[in-house]
Amino acid sequence: MSKIKILTKNYLNVFIGSIKWRKRKGKVVAAGSFIAFAAIGIMAMMFYQAYALYKFASVEDGLMSGTTLIFMLAVLSTITRGLTPSKSTDTDLLLSMPIKKSEIVISNSISKYIFELFPGLLFFSPYVIMYFILVKFTLTSFIGSILVIFLLPLLSVGLSNILATIINLIGGRFKAANIIKIISTLLIVFVFMFLFSSSGTNNEMMSFIYPAVWMKDIIISFDISSLVYFLLLIIIPFIIGVYLFSKSFGIPKAKYVSSNKELKFKKRSVFTSLLVKEGKRYLSSPIYVINTIIGPLFIIGISVYSFFIKDMIETVPLAVLYKPYIIVAGFIFMIGMTTVSASSISMEGKNIWILKVHPISPRSIFLAKAGFNILLIAPVSLIACVILKFTMELRILRTLIIMIICVLVSIFTGLSGLLINLWFPKMEWQNDVAVVKQSVSVLLSILPAMIVPTIIFVPIILSETLIRFEVYGAIIALVYTTLNLICWKLLMTQGVKSFNNL
């Protein structure tokens, strides 16, 4: 009995240690209050979206949207976990303690599981609750929803360990290790999604994802075959991932060391030098790239995909009627999710003094950091606008309006993200994930991307007459122009002050 107590205590200590580092000094109360407020807001939006889907679409489409959402979140979380290396100091400390390696591995997996469970509860619970309220509540559907919500995080834990092992084997030995990590991660994810996806039927505009279908069938009818497929998808990667993690834990990671001792000097302008610096810092962090490159990739991907669904869209009257509004809302959402500048100040970390001691004005630094964000997303958006002009048969004037809105939203994303990061900097962190995904500034900066598209459609849906798009587009452009001027003014006043106080 005493041995069981000792084992339980070891598991608990390692687990608490694995999550305790996430606490940071600073504005804990303010950050906690904001996160709670954001969680409530997201839940409210999810309830609204689920209600609309169940009311205006089929039951299966409504629940399918929820299962697809949490499956995609699991995949994205896999990328984050797979690209986040454990600190060597933490590993050495744990291995030096009188704790078995198996206990460390199990406790680490439990820690990952707990933090993967929260997004599922946050985003998927509203869909299940609205299904119970608007459709039906049965014991089997309740058990099915519990299985889906509490088992899916195991997939992310297992796949992230597998991904981390693969990336470590192919990435650390080469000069362009980070580029190789980024490309290999994207390829692995796309292959994974391709293997578990199928093109839609003639009556379906979009493709569907098999695991989402399995989860939907488990909840609606507790289909045994779907449950078996789902369990195999979860359990096999989890076992393989934990095994690989236990084998690689504590083994030194391979690192490329350059033998080139030559110094090269290049003459550049201040802005160009700062912009190049931002690009190099961006590419040096795979998780930074993966977390912000999804927007540009989706914009290009969906615009190209529109070639194949053009005829299907024409058969849906509402899609034809709301076509330009849907395109604008989609651009605002995807551009707003590309929040590179929201982490750019924090990514400097303790090296921020290097920028401050040089004879460089804060204005030049701000232009470079916001400018890199703009250059990353604006050109891609403009190319997508040109593609959509032909595939969606948009009028020239409407296409120009959409392009102007894309540029204005790109500028707003760059300026507002930088401003928010100056207000809520996170200069002390242990790995890039703490800045790129877990900081208050990033959470705040993506809120407009989630809220504005909803605001765009609410008056359109509620009004009896459709507002002419040219007028509506001009209003949106005017709003974002005003917001950009305000952001720039705040950057040159409060932003400079905040930067000097760092």
RODO-364794 format. One line per 8 residues: number of its first residue (from 1); their letters; for each residue x, y, z of C-alpha. Coordinates in Angstrom, 3 decimals. Example, Ala and Ser with C-alpha at 12.3 -4.5 7.8 and 13.67 -1.06 7.14 Angstrom:
<nodes>
1 = AS = 12.300 -4.500 7.800 | 13.670 -1.060 7.140
</nodes>
This chain:
<nodes>
1 = MSKIKILT = 0.000 0.000 0.000 | 2.867 2.368 0.795 | 4.372 1.679 -2.630 | 1.146 2.738 -4.318 | 1.151 5.970 -2.304 | 4.746 6.690 -3.318 | 3.963 6.075 -6.991 | 0.846 8.258 -6.816
9 = KNYLNVFI = 2.830 11.029 -5.128 | 5.533 10.863 -7.802 | 2.965 11.054 -10.603 | 1.278 14.006 -8.903 | 4.536 15.881 -8.292 | 5.727 15.473 -11.867 | 2.300 16.461 -13.192 | 2.136 19.592 -11.040
17 = GSIKWRKR = 5.682 20.468 -12.025 | 4.824 20.139 -15.693 | 2.013 22.675 -15.453 | 3.357 24.995 -12.735 | 5.819 26.683 -15.111 | 2.892 28.135 -17.036 | 2.266 30.610 -14.237 | 3.889 33.955 -14.899
25 = KGKVVAAG = 4.461 37.018 -12.828 | 2.705 40.173 -13.907 | -0.865 41.091 -14.475 | -2.232 37.695 -13.453 | -5.633 38.980 -12.390 | -6.085 41.072 -15.547 | -4.960 38.228 -17.802 | -7.160 35.720 -15.968
33 = SFIAFAAI = -10.167 38.024 -16.167 | -9.625 38.574 -19.872 | -9.262 34.857 -20.581 | -12.463 34.155 -18.654 | -14.267 36.928 -20.553 | -12.921 35.642 -23.884 | -14.001 32.092 -23.007 | -17.528 33.274 -22.214
41 = GIMAMMFY = -17.624 35.257 -25.458 | -16.422 32.288 -27.506 | -18.995 30.032 -25.851 | -21.742 32.554 -26.657 | -20.626 32.703 -30.303 | -20.524 28.913 -30.504 | -24.040 28.676 -29.045 | -25.276 31.236 -31.583
49 = QAYALYKF = -23.614 29.422 -34.467 | -24.881 26.022 -33.345 | -28.415 27.393 -32.949 | -28.337 28.877 -36.458 | -27.053 25.633 -37.990 | -29.640 23.479 -36.273 | -32.435 25.891 -37.189 | -31.537 26.659 -40.801
57 = ASVEDGLM = -29.636 23.502 -41.809 | -30.035 19.789 -41.207 | -29.278 18.195 -37.849 | -26.373 16.251 -39.333 | -24.869 19.397 -40.890 | -25.092 21.207 -37.573 | -23.390 18.479 -35.563 | -20.941 17.802 -38.400
65 = SGTTLIFM = -19.751 21.413 -38.170 | -18.951 20.927 -34.494 | -17.115 17.615 -34.908 | -15.134 19.003 -37.856 | -14.174 22.041 -35.776 | -12.782 20.086 -32.825 | -11.003 17.623 -35.116 | -9.256 20.511 -36.892
73 = LAVLSTIT = -8.360 22.002 -33.497 | -6.823 18.663 -32.515 | -4.745 18.653 -35.703 | -3.583 22.253 -35.167 | -2.734 21.458 -31.557 | -0.707 18.500 -32.810 | 1.382 20.901 -34.868 | 1.957 23.136 -31.847
81 = RGLTPSKS = 2.969 20.304 -29.566 | 5.129 18.631 -32.200 | 7.137 21.782 -32.857 | 7.647 22.654 -29.184 | 10.861 21.125 -27.871 | 11.143 20.381 -24.172 | 13.765 22.393 -22.322 | 16.974 20.458 -21.801
89 = TDTDLLLS = 17.295 21.888 -18.300 | 13.855 20.542 -17.332 | 14.713 17.148 -18.799 | 18.029 16.955 -16.949 | 16.368 17.975 -13.693 | 13.664 15.332 -13.950 | 16.121 12.592 -14.873 | 18.348 13.483 -11.908
97 = MPIKKSEI = 15.498 12.944 -9.451 | 14.574 9.550 -7.924 | 11.646 9.153 -10.308 | 11.200 6.412 -12.850 | 11.309 7.398 -16.486 | 7.916 5.750 -17.058 | 6.368 7.958 -14.357 | 7.761 11.084 -16.045
105 = VISNSISK = 6.394 10.019 -19.418 | 2.932 9.169 -18.054 | 2.719 12.392 -16.024 | 3.809 14.443 -19.036 | 1.126 12.769 -21.144 | -1.518 13.494 -18.506 | -0.437 17.151 -18.437 | -0.730 17.396 -22.225
113 = YIFELFPG = -4.118 15.679 -22.120 | -5.565 18.119 -19.574 | -4.562 21.143 -21.641 | -5.865 19.552 -24.852 | -9.220 18.824 -23.225 | -10.093 22.470 -22.548 | -10.473 23.623 -26.216 | -12.758 20.663 -26.924
121 = LLFFSPYV = -14.997 21.536 -24.001 | -14.986 25.203 -24.970 | -15.775 24.851 -28.672 | -17.753 21.625 -28.916 | -19.950 21.649 -25.800 | -22.315 24.311 -27.254 | -22.996 22.109 -30.303 | -23.820 19.113 -28.110
129 = IMYFILVK = -25.963 21.131 -25.694 | -27.936 22.735 -28.538 | -28.389 19.288 -30.069 | -29.846 18.017 -26.794 | -32.146 21.048 -26.509 | -33.327 21.466 -30.112 | -33.246 17.884 -31.371 | -33.312 15.170 -28.731
137 = FTLTSFIG = -31.618 13.928 -25.599 | -30.925 10.216 -25.135 | -28.620 8.306 -22.864 | -26.678 6.892 -25.825 | -26.148 10.341 -27.366 | -24.955 11.658 -23.992 | -22.503 8.771 -23.588 | -21.368 9.222 -27.202
145 = SILVIFLL = -20.678 12.924 -26.706 | -18.700 12.186 -23.518 | -16.585 9.616 -25.369 | -15.894 12.033 -28.226 | -14.975 14.988 -26.026 | -12.782 13.068 -23.579 | -11.061 10.695 -26.010 | -10.178 13.099 -28.840
153 = PLLSVGLS = -7.389 14.879 -26.862 | -5.495 11.569 -26.767 | -5.110 11.815 -30.550 | -3.344 15.163 -30.270 | -1.055 13.880 -27.499 | -0.047 10.798 -29.490 | 0.360 12.496 -32.864 | 2.368 15.377 -31.388
161 = NILATIIN = 4.865 12.929 -29.898 | 5.163 11.124 -33.232 | 5.555 14.415 -35.087 | 8.182 15.682 -32.648 | 10.196 12.483 -33.092 | 10.060 12.640 -36.899 | 10.959 16.338 -37.023 | 13.854 15.833 -34.628
169 = LIGGRFKA = 15.271 13.045 -36.819 | 15.081 14.954 -40.107 | 15.538 18.540 -38.952 | 18.336 18.976 -36.448 | 21.132 17.602 -38.615 | 20.829 20.131 -41.446 | 21.736 23.778 -41.937 | 18.184 24.896 -42.741
177 = ANIIKIIS = 16.727 22.890 -39.847 | 13.834 25.263 -39.127 | 12.788 25.483 -42.778 | 12.863 21.690 -42.974 | 10.752 21.470 -39.818 | 8.161 23.888 -41.211 | 7.898 22.207 -44.616 | 7.872 18.685 -43.210
185 = TLLIVFVF = 5.210 19.616 -40.655 | 2.933 21.115 -43.283 | 3.434 18.083 -45.543 | 2.674 15.649 -42.727 | -0.492 17.538 -41.782 | -1.701 17.807 -45.391 | -1.046 14.092 -45.984 | -2.861 13.243 -42.758
193 = MFLFSSSG = -5.866 15.369 -43.735 | -5.851 13.894 -47.255 | -5.860 10.325 -45.942 | -8.856 10.985 -43.721 | -10.795 13.178 -46.148 | -13.061 12.508 -49.076 | -14.383 14.757 -51.814 | -18.034 15.594 -51.501
201 = TNNEMMSF = -20.773 14.073 -53.533 | -22.540 15.903 -56.326 | -24.898 17.442 -53.789 | -22.123 18.613 -51.466 | -20.018 21.704 -51.988 | -17.234 20.835 -49.569 | -15.292 17.705 -48.780 | -15.850 15.925 -45.479
209 = IYPAVWMK = -13.470 14.414 -42.947 | -14.034 10.808 -41.950 | -13.206 11.189 -38.212 | -15.740 14.032 -37.997 | -18.352 11.759 -39.585 | -17.487 8.986 -37.121 | -17.853 11.355 -34.158 | -21.159 12.648 -35.500
217 = DIIISFDI = -22.518 9.096 -35.954 | -21.385 8.107 -32.450 | -23.386 10.968 -30.928 | -26.501 10.690 -33.100 | -26.950 6.911 -33.324 | -24.038 5.420 -31.315 | -22.937 3.593 -34.437 | -20.668 0.705 -33.397
225 = SSLVYFLL = -18.567 0.644 -36.578 | -17.884 4.387 -36.260 | -16.971 3.885 -32.593 | -14.491 1.135 -33.511 | -12.879 3.293 -36.230 | -12.698 6.253 -33.855 | -11.106 4.191 -31.065 | -8.510 2.757 -33.444
233 = LIIIPFII = -7.708 6.274 -34.701 | -7.225 7.457 -31.119 | -5.556 4.526 -29.388 | -2.977 3.456 -32.003 | -1.306 6.902 -32.431 | -1.437 7.462 -28.657 | 0.364 4.203 -27.873 | 2.956 4.763 -30.611
241 = GVYLFSKS = 3.465 8.385 -29.542 | 3.969 7.564 -25.850 | 6.376 4.764 -26.801 | 8.457 7.067 -29.044 | 8.451 9.810 -26.410 | 9.674 7.368 -23.736 | 12.471 6.173 -26.034 | 13.628 9.660 -27.048
249 = FGIPKAKY = 13.207 11.356 -23.638 | 16.583 12.450 -22.313 | 18.469 11.745 -25.547 | 20.390 14.843 -26.756 | 18.873 16.428 -29.850 | 20.993 16.597 -32.986 | 22.061 20.142 -33.873 | 23.724 21.539 -36.967
257 = VSSNKELK = 26.936 23.478 -36.332 | 28.309 25.655 -39.112 | 32.026 25.574 -39.883 | 31.910 28.844 -41.811 | 33.955 31.540 -40.040 | 33.683 34.226 -42.733 | 32.132 37.592 -41.840 | 29.984 39.234 -44.485
265 = FKKRSVFT = 28.920 42.862 -44.403 | 26.077 44.269 -46.426 | 24.922 47.840 -46.747 | 21.207 48.289 -46.206 | 18.830 51.012 -45.132 | 17.592 50.982 -41.537 | 14.103 49.869 -42.535 | 15.399 47.105 -44.824
273 = SLLVKEGK = 17.768 45.842 -42.149 | 14.994 45.749 -39.560 | 12.620 44.075 -42.013 | 15.208 41.393 -42.846 | 15.774 40.898 -39.122 | 12.042 40.338 -38.625 | 12.003 37.800 -41.453 | 14.944 35.866 -40.039
281 = RYLSSPIY = 13.437 35.844 -36.540 | 10.144 34.682 -37.992 | 11.689 31.785 -39.923 | 13.854 30.797 -36.952 | 10.775 29.694 -34.999 | 8.759 26.885 -36.628 | 5.852 27.307 -34.208 | 5.783 31.053 -35.003
289 = VINTIIGP = 5.478 30.259 -38.707 | 2.977 27.413 -38.405 | 0.714 29.389 -36.081 | 0.521 32.376 -38.454 | 0.922 30.856 -41.915 | -2.450 29.096 -41.815 | -4.226 32.306 -42.899 | -2.247 32.859 -46.119
297 = LFIIGISV = -2.368 29.141 -46.953 | -6.129 28.986 -46.493 | -6.671 32.139 -48.524 | -4.758 30.757 -51.500 | -6.137 27.249 -51.009 | -9.779 28.322 -50.885 | -9.394 30.688 -53.842 | -7.918 27.863 -55.931
305 = YSFFIKDM = -10.567 25.455 -54.639 | -13.234 27.853 -55.904 | -12.376 26.663 -59.431 | -13.845 23.260 -58.574 | -16.989 24.375 -56.712 | -17.991 27.225 -59.011 | -20.883 25.319 -60.581 | -22.071 24.016 -57.199
313 = IETVPLAV = -22.210 27.527 -55.732 | -24.400 28.706 -58.593 | -27.029 26.120 -57.581 | -27.371 27.628 -54.070 | -29.485 30.840 -54.237 | -28.336 32.195 -50.857 | -24.676 31.638 -51.729 | -25.123 33.588 -54.973
321 = LYKPYIIV = -27.002 36.385 -53.195 | -24.495 36.786 -50.354 | -21.404 35.953 -52.432 | -19.417 39.226 -52.037 | -20.378 39.528 -48.347 | -19.183 35.968 -47.676 | -15.894 36.680 -49.469 | -15.277 39.851 -47.441
329 = AGFIFMIG = -16.102 38.121 -44.145 | -13.787 35.248 -45.056 | -10.926 37.600 -45.905 | -11.386 39.584 -42.692 | -11.334 36.389 -40.641 | -8.287 34.796 -42.296 | -6.274 38.031 -42.469 | -7.105 38.796 -38.845
337 = MTTVSASS = -5.821 35.375 -37.766 | -2.376 36.168 -39.239 | -1.196 38.025 -36.147 | 2.584 38.037 -36.552 | 3.042 41.507 -35.058 | 1.076 40.549 -31.924 | 4.101 38.493 -30.857 | 6.923 40.495 -32.437
345 = ISMEGKNI = 7.826 42.600 -29.376 | 7.560 39.676 -26.977 | 9.672 37.489 -29.260 | 12.585 39.846 -28.645 | 12.529 38.673 -25.035 | 15.543 39.653 -22.994 | 17.304 40.810 -26.173 | 15.042 43.843 -26.525
353 = WILKVHPI = 17.924 45.967 -25.218 | 19.777 45.380 -28.501 | 17.144 47.369 -30.374 | 16.966 50.045 -27.699 | 20.697 50.801 -27.527 | 21.033 51.339 -31.276 | 20.347 54.808 -32.729 | 17.063 53.637 -34.243
361 = SPRSIFLA = 13.789 55.441 -33.702 | 10.808 53.476 -32.350 | 8.947 54.575 -35.485 | 11.359 52.617 -37.708 | 11.068 49.565 -35.473 | 7.274 49.753 -35.524 | 7.179 50.132 -39.312 | 9.376 47.060 -39.757
369 = KAGFNILL = 7.424 44.869 -37.349 | 3.995 45.888 -38.611 | 5.287 45.988 -42.196 | 6.449 42.376 -42.098 | 2.974 41.301 -40.949 | 1.426 43.299 -43.805 | 3.833 41.910 -46.419 | 3.100 38.372 -45.272
377 = IAPVSLIA = -0.652 38.560 -45.827 | -1.556 41.496 -48.133 | 0.063 40.249 -51.398 | -1.448 36.792 -50.908 | -4.883 38.339 -50.354 | -4.615 40.465 -53.490 | -3.654 37.428 -55.584 | -6.626 35.534 -54.132
385 = CVILKFTM = -8.904 38.481 -55.037 | -7.786 38.280 -58.664 | -8.466 34.529 -58.715 | -11.908 34.952 -57.150 | -12.777 37.722 -59.620 | -12.741 35.118 -62.403 | -13.957 32.030 -60.541 | -16.817 33.822 -58.757
393 = ELRILRTL = -17.521 36.166 -61.700 | -17.295 39.303 -59.579 | -17.767 42.747 -61.072 | -14.625 44.835 -61.443 | -15.837 47.480 -58.988 | -16.698 44.873 -56.366 | -13.336 43.191 -56.850 | -11.546 46.530 -56.321
401 = IIMIICVL = -13.573 47.179 -53.172 | -12.665 43.743 -51.790 | -8.988 44.338 -52.618 | -9.028 47.710 -50.834 | -10.660 46.103 -47.797 | -8.013 43.354 -47.780 | -5.190 45.915 -47.747 | -6.857 47.968 -45.009
409 = VSIFTGLS = -7.515 44.897 -42.865 | -3.900 43.747 -43.368 | -2.658 47.147 -42.177 | -5.019 47.064 -39.210 | -3.872 43.563 -38.240 | -0.223 44.646 -38.327 | -0.721 47.913 -36.437 | -3.241 46.702 -33.855
417 = GLLINLWF = -1.284 43.527 -33.122 | 1.871 45.545 -32.486 | 0.018 48.068 -30.324 | -1.600 45.345 -28.217 | 1.741 43.578 -27.812 | 3.281 46.828 -26.529 | 0.461 47.107 -24.001 | 0.674 43.463 -22.945
425 = PKMEWQND = 4.295 42.386 -23.502 | 5.546 38.993 -22.364 | 9.302 39.395 -22.204 | 10.130 36.388 -20.004 | 9.286 32.957 -21.406 | 10.745 29.484 -21.700 | 9.698 28.597 -25.242 | 8.071 30.271 -28.245
433 = VAVVKQSV = 4.666 28.710 -27.580 | 4.242 30.863 -24.476 | 4.453 33.943 -26.717 | 2.853 32.772 -29.944 | -0.168 30.911 -28.569 | -0.549 31.596 -24.849 | -0.029 35.337 -24.510 | -2.773 37.860 -23.832
441 = SVLLSILP = -1.708 40.039 -26.774 | -2.307 37.251 -29.293 | -5.705 36.411 -27.819 | -6.732 40.062 -27.913 | -5.487 40.616 -31.458 | -7.545 37.770 -32.957 | -10.820 38.902 -31.374 | -11.607 41.389 -34.198
449 = AMIVPTII = -11.169 38.555 -36.710 | -13.808 36.552 -34.862 | -16.222 39.379 -34.112 | -16.202 41.552 -37.269 | -17.423 38.826 -39.692 | -20.345 38.195 -37.354 | -21.127 41.924 -37.247 | -21.050 42.035 -41.051
457 = FVPIILSE = -23.742 39.373 -41.433 | -26.051 40.212 -38.521 | -27.518 43.414 -40.070 | -27.694 41.739 -43.484 | -29.608 38.728 -42.197 | -31.887 40.762 -39.915 | -32.711 43.455 -42.476 | -35.607 42.831 -44.859
465 = TLIRFEVY = -33.777 44.430 -47.788 | -30.223 43.556 -48.785 | -27.851 46.487 -48.441 | -26.079 47.208 -51.703 | -22.580 45.745 -51.501 | -20.854 48.836 -52.913 | -22.322 50.922 -50.088 | -21.615 48.293 -47.450
473 = GAIIALVY = -18.058 47.801 -48.701 | -17.436 51.555 -48.607 | -18.623 51.658 -44.991 | -16.291 48.799 -44.017 | -13.372 50.480 -45.800 | -14.091 53.760 -44.028 | -14.263 52.019 -40.636 | -10.922 50.262 -41.127
481 = TTLNLICW = -9.290 53.446 -42.434 | -10.378 55.237 -39.256 | -9.151 52.368 -37.090 | -5.776 52.405 -38.846 | -5.338 56.123 -38.222 | -6.240 55.660 -34.566 | -3.807 52.740 -34.192 | -0.971 54.702 -35.784
489 = KLLMTQGV = -1.645 57.702 -33.557 | -1.630 55.483 -30.466 | 1.578 53.782 -31.610 | 3.347 57.118 -31.992 | 2.263 58.217 -28.510 | 1.439 55.468 -26.024 | 3.260 52.834 -28.100 | 6.553 54.769 -28.029
497 = KSFNNL = 6.159 55.324 -24.303 | 5.494 51.625 -23.676 | 8.493 50.660 -25.829 | 10.837 52.996 -23.972 | 9.654 51.529 -20.646 | 10.399 47.937 -21.641
</nodes>
